[in-house]
Amino acid sequence: MTKGDLIVLGPYQWRVLTLQDHAALLITDVIVELRWYHEQFVDVTWAECAVRHYLNQEFYHTLGPDEQARILPVTNRNPDNPWFHTPGGQDTVDRIFLLSLEEVCAYFGDSGAKLRTKGRQSWQIDDEHNARRQATYGADAHWWRLRSPGYYGRTAASVSASGAVYVRGNGVHGRPRDGGGIRPALWLKLLEHAPTTSSMTISAADRNPL
Protein backbone atom coordinates (compact mmCIF):
# COMPACT_ATOMS: atom_id res chain seq x y z
CA MET A 1 0.00 0.00 0.00
CA THR A 2 1.32 3.44 -0.91
CA LYS A 3 0.07 7.03 -0.77
CA GLY A 4 -2.58 7.65 -3.42
CA ASP A 5 -3.70 4.02 -3.70
CA LEU A 6 -7.38 3.12 -3.81
CA ILE A 7 -8.53 0.25 -1.59
CA VAL A 8 -11.93 -1.31 -0.91
CA LEU A 9 -13.24 -1.33 2.64
CA GLY A 10 -16.86 -2.29 3.18
CA PRO A 11 -19.03 -0.98 0.34
CA TYR A 12 -16.72 1.95 -0.37
CA GLN A 13 -13.48 2.82 -2.16
CA TRP A 14 -10.97 4.68 0.00
CA ARG A 15 -7.98 6.81 -0.96
CA VAL A 16 -4.71 6.48 0.99
CA LEU A 17 -3.67 9.95 2.18
CA THR A 18 -0.57 8.97 4.14
CA LEU A 19 1.12 6.08 5.97
CA GLN A 20 2.47 6.53 9.48
CA ASP A 21 3.47 4.13 12.27
CA HIS A 22 2.18 1.00 10.50
CA ALA A 23 -1.20 2.56 9.77
CA ALA A 24 -2.78 4.35 6.82
CA LEU A 25 -5.00 7.42 6.85
CA LEU A 26 -7.89 6.81 4.45
CA ILE A 27 -10.74 8.93 3.11
CA THR A 28 -13.59 7.81 0.88
CA ASP A 29 -12.75 8.58 -2.73
CA VAL A 30 -16.15 10.16 -3.33
CA ILE A 31 -18.88 11.72 -1.22
CA VAL A 32 -20.85 8.80 0.19
CA GLU A 33 -23.95 10.70 1.31
CA LEU A 34 -25.42 14.11 2.14
CA ARG A 35 -25.95 14.87 5.81
CA TRP A 36 -26.27 17.79 8.22
CA TYR A 37 -23.43 18.48 10.63
CA HIS A 38 -25.94 18.72 13.48
CA GLU A 39 -29.65 18.28 14.12
CA GLN A 40 -30.32 21.95 14.94
CA PHE A 41 -28.99 25.35 13.92
CA VAL A 42 -27.14 26.03 17.17
CA ASP A 43 -23.56 26.59 18.29
CA VAL A 44 -21.86 23.19 18.28
CA THR A 45 -18.36 21.74 18.05
CA TRP A 46 -17.17 18.45 16.57
CA ALA A 47 -17.21 16.79 20.00
CA GLU A 48 -20.99 17.21 20.35
CA CYS A 49 -22.24 17.25 16.76
CA ALA A 50 -24.69 14.74 15.33
CA VAL A 51 -22.54 13.71 12.36
CA ARG A 52 -19.72 12.60 14.69
CA HIS A 53 -22.14 10.36 16.58
CA TYR A 54 -23.49 8.98 13.32
CA LEU A 55 -20.06 8.18 11.87
CA ASN A 56 -18.86 6.38 15.00
CA GLN A 57 -22.07 4.41 15.41
CA GLU A 58 -24.24 3.73 12.35
CA PHE A 59 -21.61 4.29 9.69
CA TYR A 60 -18.98 2.29 11.60
CA HIS A 61 -21.34 -0.69 11.64
CA THR A 62 -21.70 -0.67 7.84
CA LEU A 63 -18.23 -2.27 7.86
CA GLY A 64 -17.67 -5.94 8.64
CA PRO A 65 -16.24 -7.25 11.95
CA ASP A 66 -12.81 -7.95 10.44
CA GLU A 67 -12.66 -4.45 8.97
CA GLN A 68 -13.82 -2.86 12.22
CA ALA A 69 -11.03 -4.67 14.06
CA ARG A 70 -8.45 -2.89 11.88
CA ILE A 71 -9.84 0.63 12.45
CA LEU A 72 -7.76 2.39 15.09
CA PRO A 73 -9.30 4.78 17.62
CA VAL A 74 -7.35 8.03 17.41
CA THR A 75 -7.24 11.20 19.46
CA ASN A 76 -8.14 14.04 17.13
CA ARG A 77 -7.05 17.60 17.83
CA ASN A 78 -9.72 20.17 17.13
CA PRO A 79 -8.01 23.58 16.84
CA ASP A 80 -9.86 26.87 16.76
CA ASN A 81 -10.58 28.30 13.32
CA PRO A 82 -7.25 29.95 12.35
CA TRP A 83 -8.88 32.91 10.53
CA PHE A 84 -11.89 33.66 12.71
CA HIS A 85 -10.79 32.13 16.07
CA THR A 86 -14.04 30.21 16.49
CA PRO A 87 -13.54 27.60 19.24
CA GLY A 88 -12.84 24.10 17.94
CA GLY A 89 -13.76 22.38 21.19
CA GLN A 90 -12.12 19.55 23.08
CA ASP A 91 -9.98 16.75 21.70
CA THR A 92 -11.98 13.69 20.72
CA VAL A 93 -11.34 9.97 20.37
CA ASP A 94 -12.80 8.75 17.09
CA ARG A 95 -12.73 5.70 14.87
CA ILE A 96 -14.45 7.47 11.96
CA PHE A 97 -14.21 11.22 11.49
CA LEU A 98 -14.18 14.14 9.05
CA LEU A 99 -10.91 15.82 8.14
CA SER A 100 -9.97 19.12 9.77
CA LEU A 101 -8.92 22.31 7.99
CA GLU A 102 -5.31 21.52 8.85
CA GLU A 103 -5.54 18.00 7.49
CA VAL A 104 -7.22 18.87 4.21
CA CYS A 105 -4.59 21.55 3.60
CA ALA A 106 -1.76 19.11 4.41
CA TYR A 107 -2.93 16.13 2.38
CA PHE A 108 -4.57 17.62 -0.71
CA GLY A 109 -1.70 19.87 -1.74
CA ASP A 110 0.22 22.06 0.68
CA SER A 111 -1.98 25.10 1.35
CA GLY A 112 -0.81 25.38 4.95
CA ALA A 113 0.81 28.79 4.61
CA LYS A 114 -2.45 30.25 3.34
CA LEU A 115 -4.35 28.69 6.22
CA ARG A 116 -1.90 30.14 8.75
CA THR A 117 -2.13 33.68 7.37
CA LYS A 118 -5.46 35.01 6.15
CA GLY A 119 -3.97 38.07 4.44
CA ARG A 120 -6.25 39.39 1.69
CA GLN A 121 -8.16 36.12 1.42
CA SER A 122 -11.77 36.75 2.32
CA TRP A 123 -13.62 33.50 2.98
CA GLN A 124 -11.71 30.69 1.29
CA ILE A 125 -8.42 29.29 0.04
CA ASP A 126 -8.74 29.19 -3.72
CA ASP A 127 -5.45 27.98 -5.20
CA GLU A 128 -3.63 25.54 -7.49
CA HIS A 129 -4.65 22.56 -5.33
CA ASN A 130 -8.41 22.93 -5.93
CA ALA A 131 -8.57 20.07 -8.42
CA ARG A 132 -7.09 17.62 -5.92
CA ARG A 133 -9.70 18.57 -3.32
CA GLN A 134 -12.72 18.28 -5.61
CA ALA A 135 -15.13 15.44 -4.93
CA THR A 136 -18.22 14.06 -6.60
CA TYR A 137 -21.61 12.94 -5.40
CA GLY A 138 -23.07 10.76 -8.10
CA ALA A 139 -22.08 12.26 -11.44
CA ASP A 140 -21.60 15.83 -10.23
CA ALA A 141 -18.99 17.79 -8.28
CA HIS A 142 -20.34 18.68 -4.85
CA TRP A 143 -19.16 20.46 -1.69
CA TRP A 144 -18.14 18.39 1.34
CA ARG A 145 -17.86 18.99 5.05
CA LEU A 146 -14.86 19.24 7.40
CA ARG A 147 -15.01 18.86 11.18
CA SER A 148 -13.42 22.28 11.96
CA PRO A 149 -15.53 25.28 12.99
CA GLY A 150 -16.29 28.01 10.48
CA TYR A 151 -16.93 31.74 10.87
CA TYR A 152 -18.92 31.25 14.08
CA GLY A 153 -20.26 28.39 16.18
CA ARG A 154 -23.22 27.61 13.93
CA THR A 155 -21.01 26.95 10.91
CA ALA A 156 -18.50 24.25 10.06
CA ALA A 157 -15.68 24.52 7.49
CA SER A 158 -16.01 22.77 4.15
CA VAL A 159 -14.55 22.24 0.68
CA SER A 160 -16.52 23.80 -2.17
CA ALA A 161 -17.66 22.02 -5.30
CA SER A 162 -14.77 23.71 -7.13
CA GLY A 163 -12.28 22.41 -4.55
CA ALA A 164 -11.62 25.64 -2.63
CA VAL A 165 -11.20 25.33 1.15
CA TYR A 166 -14.16 27.29 2.52
CA VAL A 167 -12.71 28.44 5.84
CA ARG A 168 -15.82 30.51 6.59
CA GLY A 169 -17.92 27.36 6.42
CA ASN A 170 -21.55 26.38 5.96
CA GLY A 171 -24.40 26.28 8.43
CA VAL A 172 -24.53 23.21 10.66
CA HIS A 173 -28.22 22.80 9.84
CA GLY A 174 -30.87 24.34 7.60
CA ARG A 175 -28.77 25.76 4.74
CA PRO A 176 -27.84 24.72 2.10
CA ARG A 177 -30.85 22.45 1.93
CA ASP A 178 -28.91 19.35 0.88
CA GLY A 179 -27.00 19.19 4.19
CA GLY A 180 -23.53 18.80 2.70
CA GLY A 181 -21.34 15.98 1.43
CA ILE A 182 -19.77 13.46 3.79
CA ARG A 183 -16.36 11.87 3.13
CA PRO A 184 -15.54 9.71 6.16
CA ALA A 185 -11.90 9.26 7.14
CA LEU A 186 -10.17 6.68 9.36
CA TRP A 187 -6.81 5.24 10.38
CA LEU A 188 -6.45 1.61 9.25
CA LYS A 189 -4.00 -0.82 10.86
CA LEU A 190 -1.75 -2.42 8.25
CA LEU A 191 -1.91 -6.20 8.45
CA GLU A 192 1.78 -6.81 7.82
CA HIS A 193 2.85 -4.54 10.71
CA ALA A 194 0.37 -4.81 13.56
CA PRO A 195 1.04 -2.13 16.21
CA THR A 196 1.54 -3.26 19.80
CA THR A 197 -1.02 -0.81 21.21
CA SER A 198 -4.74 -0.76 20.61
CA SER A 199 -5.07 2.94 19.97
CA MET A 200 -3.17 5.87 18.52
CA THR A 201 -2.85 9.53 19.37
CA ILE A 202 -2.04 10.92 15.95
CA SER A 203 -3.52 13.18 13.37
CA ALA A 204 -2.44 14.57 10.05
CA ALA A 205 -1.85 17.95 11.65
CA ASP A 206 0.27 16.49 14.50
CA ARG A 207 2.68 14.60 12.27
CA ASN A 208 2.77 17.21 9.51
CA PRO A 209 2.44 20.54 11.33
CA LEU A 210 1.44 23.48 9.16
C-alpha positions in Angstrom: 0.0 0.0 0.0 1.3 3.4 -0.9 0.1 7.0 -0.8 -2.6 7.7 -3.4 -3.7 4.0 -3.7 -7.4 3.1 -3.8 -8.5 0.2 -1.6 -11.9 -1.3 -0.9 -13.2 -1.3 2.6 -16.9 -2.3 3.2 -19.0 -1.0 0.3 -16.7 2.0 -0.4 -13.5 2.8 -2.2 -11.0 4.7 0.0 -8.0 6.8 -1.0 -4.7 6.5 1.0 -3.7 9.9 2.2 -0.6 9.0 4.1 1.1 6.1 6.0 2.5 6.5 9.5 3.5 4.1 12.3 2.2 1.0 10.5 -1.2 2.6 9.8 -2.8 4.3 6.8 -5.0 7.4 6.9 -7.9 6.8 4.4 -10.7 8.9 3.1 -13.6 7.8 0.9 -12.7 8.6 -2.7 -16.2 10.2 -3.3 -18.9 11.7 -1.2 -20.9 8.8 0.2 -23.9 10.7 1.3 -25.4 14.1 2.1 -26.0 14.9 5.8 -26.3 17.8 8.2 -23.4 18.5 10.6 -25.9 18.7 13.5 -29.7 18.3 14.1 -30.3 21.9 14.9 -29.0 25.3 13.9 -27.1 26.0 17.2 -23.6 26.6 18.3 -21.9 23.2 18.3 -18.4 21.7 18.1 -17.2 18.5 16.6 -17.2 16.8 20.0 -21.0 17.2 20.4 -22.2 17.2 16.8 -24.7 14.7 15.3 -22.5 13.7 12.4 -19.7 12.6 14.7 -22.1 10.4 16.6 -23.5 9.0 13.3 -20.1 8.2 11.9 -18.9 6.4 15.0 -22.1 4.4 15.4 -24.2 3.7 12.4 -21.6 4.3 9.7 -19.0 2.3 11.6 -21.3 -0.7 11.6 -21.7 -0.7 7.8 -18.2 -2.3 7.9 -17.7 -5.9 8.6 -16.2 -7.2 11.9 -12.8 -8.0 10.4 -12.7 -4.5 9.0 -13.8 -2.9 12.2 -11.0 -4.7 14.1 -8.5 -2.9 11.9 -9.8 0.6 12.4 -7.8 2.4 15.1 -9.3 4.8 17.6 -7.3 8.0 17.4 -7.2 11.2 19.5 -8.1 14.0 17.1 -7.0 17.6 17.8 -9.7 20.2 17.1 -8.0 23.6 16.8 -9.9 26.9 16.8 -10.6 28.3 13.3 -7.3 30.0 12.4 -8.9 32.9 10.5 -11.9 33.7 12.7 -10.8 32.1 16.1 -14.0 30.2 16.5 -13.5 27.6 19.2 -12.8 24.1 17.9 -13.8 22.4 21.2 -12.1 19.6 23.1 -10.0 16.8 21.7 -12.0 13.7 20.7 -11.3 10.0 20.4 -12.8 8.8 17.1 -12.7 5.7 14.9 -14.4 7.5 12.0 -14.2 11.2 11.5 -14.2 14.1 9.0 -10.9 15.8 8.1 -10.0 19.1 9.8 -8.9 22.3 8.0 -5.3 21.5 8.9 -5.5 18.0 7.5 -7.2 18.9 4.2 -4.6 21.5 3.6 -1.8 19.1 4.4 -2.9 16.1 2.4 -4.6 17.6 -0.7 -1.7 19.9 -1.7 0.2 22.1 0.7 -2.0 25.1 1.3 -0.8 25.4 5.0 0.8 28.8 4.6 -2.5 30.2 3.3 -4.4 28.7 6.2 -1.9 30.1 8.8 -2.1 33.7 7.4 -5.5 35.0 6.2 -4.0 38.1 4.4 -6.2 39.4 1.7 -8.2 36.1 1.4 -11.8 36.7 2.3 -13.6 33.5 3.0 -11.7 30.7 1.3 -8.4 29.3 0.0 -8.7 29.2 -3.7 -5.4 28.0 -5.2 -3.6 25.5 -7.5 -4.7 22.6 -5.3 -8.4 22.9 -5.9 -8.6 20.1 -8.4 -7.1 17.6 -5.9 -9.7 18.6 -3.3 -12.7 18.3 -5.6 -15.1 15.4 -4.9 -18.2 14.1 -6.6 -21.6 12.9 -5.4 -23.1 10.8 -8.1 -22.1 12.3 -11.4 -21.6 15.8 -10.2 -19.0 17.8 -8.3 -20.3 18.7 -4.8 -19.2 20.5 -1.7 -18.1 18.4 1.3 -17.9 19.0 5.0 -14.9 19.2 7.4 -15.0 18.9 11.2 -13.4 22.3 12.0 -15.5 25.3 13.0 -16.3 28.0 10.5 -16.9 31.7 10.9 -18.9 31.2 14.1 -20.3 28.4 16.2 -23.2 27.6 13.9 -21.0 26.9 10.9 -18.5 24.3 10.1 -15.7 24.5 7.5 -16.0 22.8 4.1 -14.5 22.2 0.7 -16.5 23.8 -2.2 -17.7 22.0 -5.3 -14.8 23.7 -7.1 -12.3 22.4 -4.6 -11.6 25.6 -2.6 -11.2 25.3 1.2 -14.2 27.3 2.5 -12.7 28.4 5.8 -15.8 30.5 6.6 -17.9 27.4 6.4 -21.6 26.4 6.0 -24.4 26.3 8.4 -24.5 23.2 10.7 -28.2 22.8 9.8 -30.9 24.3 7.6 -28.8 25.8 4.7 -27.8 24.7 2.1 -30.8 22.4 1.9 -28.9 19.3 0.9 -27.0 19.2 4.2 -23.5 18.8 2.7 -21.3 16.0 1.4 -19.8 13.5 3.8 -16.4 11.9 3.1 -15.5 9.7 6.2 -11.9 9.3 7.1 -10.2 6.7 9.4 -6.8 5.2 10.4 -6.4 1.6 9.3 -4.0 -0.8 10.9 -1.7 -2.4 8.3 -1.9 -6.2 8.5 1.8 -6.8 7.8 2.8 -4.5 10.7 0.4 -4.8 13.6 1.0 -2.1 16.2 1.5 -3.3 19.8 -1.0 -0.8 21.2 -4.7 -0.8 20.6 -5.1 2.9 20.0 -3.2 5.9 18.5 -2.9 9.5 19.4 -2.0 10.9 16.0 -3.5 13.2 13.4 -2.4 14.6 10.1 -1.8 17.9 11.7 0.3 16.5 14.5 2.7 14.6 12.3 2.8 17.2 9.5 2.4 20.5 11.3 1.4 23.5 9.2 
